[in-house]
């Protein structure tokens, strides 16, 4: 059986949580491989809503092992708050069903402080981060001054890590007008939470390689979306990690040859949270309608999402970079009732046509979308579980998307409910 990587193929909020939850029934292990608690995955199971940020979506299924890989930046206090919240909803979480990579770097309160201080200082040029310390934590990881999970097991090592970390952060804080870090307080907080966190720590790379050899099926869960990738996204309005499928390997320690199927999650229209380019954005009644019908508010931030027509140019681009084998098309039901739908099939910049989004910010700012119009449908697609239950115009819309992005639909989601899903191709099949 193939191992499957799930990535968002737009700007995030594509519905990864539901799809990962749906696929996790077929998997033995579900592993998060990048991002932090800036992710927001909403699951609706038998009418009950579960909102996850850091925990893999498969955690709500009994008998599955959930994994937080080394590519994730981990806020231990946020983790246990989320665990307690899920426990109140009847989801039991322990080292029996959750494993954390011992080499995962930690997000500390000082990272959140720096995130906030920088955004405030940036003024009009702020990026629009979630303020959860994700970016500064990744900076410290790359700068070789991060505190990692395993460091909490030895006070001498922790002291050395703290010295190096504060030697960097205290001057930064001074320049931004903030007080120095209270080292003793931070050290005490880390030592207090250390036993709880270390109970979950494992050499994830080894466990997953052993699982693979034993024939277990592994589902890799990405966060955010491909257009927020640190290399290939709309820089600098991006996240601080690699959101493409290749990160599944480096973010868990399981080699790329172990990945069998890459599933891209794609919304039937386009949304974006925060600042940055958005070629198909709608500032009209259609955009308002998409936002209202799609309940487009961020799971983590609560921020209203910007809405627009489906952009086939961008999705074709992200599918190519991540090597997507098939897509899961979500929220088709939000388009019910439109007389006419539009799909972006190309761009025009200063009279020149483009079949991709250029990297240069100056060119991105001048993009004019080239649209193709399609007939809408007035029948309901909500809750459809087979092609036969879909209107002919809806099927035509889906088929046209497949042609334009040069990638087939493997799954089609018609509501937030777990079982309102049409399976075309099983990603776990050999």
N, C-alpha and C positions, 0 to 999 in steps of 0.2 A: 504494500500500500504506500502511496506517495505521502510525503510530508508537505504541508501547505503553508504558504506565507500569505497573510492578508495585509494589504496596504491600502490606504486612502489614495485615490487617484486625482483628487481635486485639492481644495484648500482645507480639508478636514470636515468634520461634521457630516460625513457621507452616510452614516449608518453602520459603521464597522462593528459597534457593540452587538447589535442584533444579529448580524451575519456570523460573527465569531461565536456567539452563544449558540446559534443554530448549528454551525459546523462542529462545535465542541462535543455534540452528542456522538460524533463519529471518531473523535480523537481521544487519546489517552492522556496527553500532556498539552497544556496551553501555556505558551511562553510570551511574555512581553519583552521586547528587545530594544526599545529606545524611548526617549521622552521621559516625562515625570508625571507629577500630579496636575500638570496643565492639560492633560488629556481629559476628555469627557465622553463616557460611553453610557448611553441610556438603554436599559433592557426593559421590556414589558412582557411579563410572563404571567399568564392567566389573570390579566388585569392589574397585577402588582408591578409597580415601577421600582427598578433598582438603578441607582446612579453610581457609576464607578469612575474613579480618576486614576488610581495607581494600580489597583488589583486587576489581573487579567479577567476578561469577561467570563471565562470558563469557570470561575470560582463559584458561581451559583449552582453549578451542576454537581451532584454527589458522585463520588467515585472517580473524580478527575484530579490530576495534579496540576496546580497553577504555579507558574514560575515567573519570577522577576529577574531578568537577565542583567549581565554586567553593563549593557549598553544603556540601561535606565539610570537616571539620577534619582536617588531615593531620599525623601523626607520621612524620617522614621516616625515623627510625631503625627504627620498627616496619614501615614500608613495605619497606625493603630487607632486613630480616630475613625478611619474608614472601616477597619475591621470591626470596631465596636458598633458602628452604625448598621452594618450588615448583620451582625449578631442579633441586633434588635429586630431585624426582619426575618430571623430564623435561619440565617446562613452561618453554619458553624465553620470557623477557620482556625486551623492549628498547623503545626509542622507536618501533620499527616497529609494535608492537601495544599500547602503553600511552601514554596522553597525560594530562597533569595540568594543570588550569587554573592559569594563572600568577597568578590572584587568589585562590587557595585559601589560607586562613589555616593557620598551623602550630601543632601541639601541641608544646610544649617541656617539658623535664623539670620546670620550675617549675609547670606546670599540673598535672602528676601529683602533685607535692608538695602543692599547695593542695587538690586533691581529697581526698587522704588526711588531711591535717591537719584539714580541715573535718569529715569524717566522724567522725574520732576525737573532736573537740570536741563534736559533736552528741549523742553518747551514744545514748540510747534513741530520739531523734527523727531518727536518721540516715535518709537516703533510700534507701541501698543502691546507690550507684553502682558501676561497675566499677573505679573508681580509675585510669582511663586518661587523665584530664585533659580529657575531652570538654567538660564543663560550663564549667570555667574558660576554656578556649580560645574557646568561643562568647561568653562574657562579654567577653573582650578584643576579639573581633571587633566586637561591638555597641558596646563602649566606645571604639572607634577607636584602639586601641593594639596591635593584632595585628601580628605579623610575617607577611607573605605570601610565597608562593614567589618572586615577582618581586623582592622586596626583597633576596634573597640575591645578586643580580647586581651590586650596587653597595655598596661598603663604607661610603660616606658615608651613604647611605640607611639601611643596616642599623644604623649607630651611632645615628642619630636615633631609629629605632624602638626600639632597646634602651633608650635613655635614658627614653623615655616609658613603656615597659613596666615597667621596674624602679622608676620613681617610684611606680608603683601597687603592685607586688608586695612590695617590701621592707617598707613599713609594715604590710601585711597579715601578712606572715610574722612580723614582730616581735610583733604582737598575739597570734599563735598560738604564740609561744615558739620560733620557728625562726630559724636564722641567715640573714643577708642572702644574696642571690644572688651567686655568684662571677661577676661580669660577664665577666672576661677568659676564664674557662673556657667559659662559654656562647657567647661570641663565636667562640672558636676552634673549638668543636664545629660551629657553624653554617657557618663558612667552610670547614671540612673536608668537610662533606657537600654544600655548595652545588653544586659541579660535577656531581656524580652526579644531584642532583635537577633542576637546571636543564636537563639533557639531555632531560628528559621534558616540560618546560613549554611550553605552547601557549596561544593565545587560544581556549580551548575554545568560547566562544560563537560565534566566527566560523567555526571549523571545522565545528561542528554545523549552523550555518545554511547553509553551503556544501553540506554533505552532504545536507541536506534538499532543497535546490533540485536537487541531482543525482539525487534519487530514491532515495537510500539509506534503508534501514529502521533506525530507532533504537529501542533497547530501554532504557528508563530503569529502573534498579534501586534500589528503596528499601531502607532498613535499619530495624531495630526494627519496631514495629507502631503502628497508628493510635491504640490506647488509651494509648500512651506519648507522644503528641503534646504539645508544650509548651502548646498552646492548648486542645485538645479531649480530652486524656487525663485520667487520674485524678490531677490535680495535688495536691500537688507530687511525687507518685511517678511521675515522667515522665522522659523524656530531655530534652536541651537543644536539640532542633531540631524543625522541622516535619516530621512523618512522613506527612502527607497528600499526595495526588497533585499538588496545586498546587505543591509544592516542586520538582517535576521541572523546571518552567520557571525559577524563580528560582535554582535550584541548578545550572543549566547555561548559562543565557542563551538558551534556545530558547523562544520565546513559546508561550502556552497554545493558540493556534490550530493548533500543530503536533502536538498530542496527539490521537490518534484513538481509542484504546481504553485504558480503565483496568481493570486486572486486580487484584482483591483476593485475596490468598492467605489461606485460611481452613482451620484445622485442624478435623477432624471432632469434636473435643472442645475443651476450653479449658485453656491453661496460662499460668502467669505466673512470672517470676523476681523475687525480691526482695520488698520491702514494698509495701503498698498494698491498696486494696479489691479483692475478688474474690468477687462474689456467689454463683457456683456452685461454689466450692471444696469439695472432698471430703476430709475427714479420716478416711476409713474404708477398708475393704478395696477398694472400687471405685476410690478415688483412688490407692491403692497399686498396684493392678493396671494402671491407665492409665499411671502413671509407669514401671513396670517394662517393660511391653510396648512403650511408646513411646520407651524409652531417654531419658527426659526429664532430661537434664543439659545445661547451657549449653555451647555450643561454645567460647565465649571464657573464661568464668569457671569452668566445671565445676560450678557450683552446681546443686543439685537444684531442679527446677521444681515449683511447686505445680500440682496437676491438678484438673479439675472437669468437669462436664457442659457440653455445648454451650450457649452463651448467645446465643440468636437476637436478643435485645433489643440487645445491644451490637454485634453484627455488622451488624444493620440500620442502626444509628446510624452506624457508621463507613463503611458503603457509601454512605449518603446524603451524608455530608460530603465524601468523596473522589470522588463521582460515579462509582462503580464500575459498569462495564458488564457485568461477569461475574466469577465467582469461580473460583479453582482450589481445589478441596476436597482436602486432603491427609490422610494417615494414617488413611484409612478402615479399613484392615486392623487397626489397633489395637483397634477395637471388636468384632472377631470373637470370638464365644464368650460374649458377654453375653446373659443371658436377657431382660433388660429394659434399655432405654436411656431416658434422660430428656433433654428439651430445655427450657431456660428460655424461656418465652413472655411473661413479664411480671414486674413487681416489685410488692411490697406494702410500704409504709412507713407505719407508724402507722395502719393500717387503710385507707389510700388506695392505689389501684392506679396504677401508672405504666407507660407504654409506652416509656420511655427512662430512662437513668441521669441523675439530677439532678446539677448541678454542685456544689452545696453538700456539703462533706465530711461535715457532721453527718448529712445525709440518706443519703449513700452508706453510712455506717457502720450504718445501720438497715435496709438493704435485705434483704428476704426474697424469694428467688426463687419464682416460680410455675411449676411444672413440668407438662409434658405427657409422659406415658409412651408409649413405643413398643416394639413387640416387637423383640427382637434377633434375631441369626442365629448359627448354629453352623457354617455352611460357611465356608471360607476365601476371603477377597477378595484376599489377598496376591498381587501380580503380575498381577492381572486387567488385560487390555488392551482389553476391549470390554464393553459393557453386558450382553451375553449371558452373560458369565462371572460376573456378580454375582448373589447371591441376591436373591430378590424382596423380602425384608425390608430388605435394604441399599438397594435402589433406592427403596423407599418412604421410607426415612430421608432419603435425598438429596433426593427430591422435596419432602418436608415442610420441609426446611431452605430450599429455594428459595422456597417459599411464605412462610415466616416472615420471611426477610430481604429479600424483595421484589427478588430478584436471581437470575438464572439461573446454573447451573454451566456454565462454559466448558471446564474441564479437571478431571479427576479422577485423583488420584495414589494408587496402591495399594502402593507400596513406595519405598524410597529410590533404587532403581535408575532411571537416566535414562529407559529405555524403558517402564517400567511405568506408563504414563500413558494415560488415555482422553481423546481429543480430541473435544469436542462442538462448540465454536465456535472457529475460528482467530482469535485476537485481531489478527493481522496482515492479515486479509482486509479489503478495503474495505467 
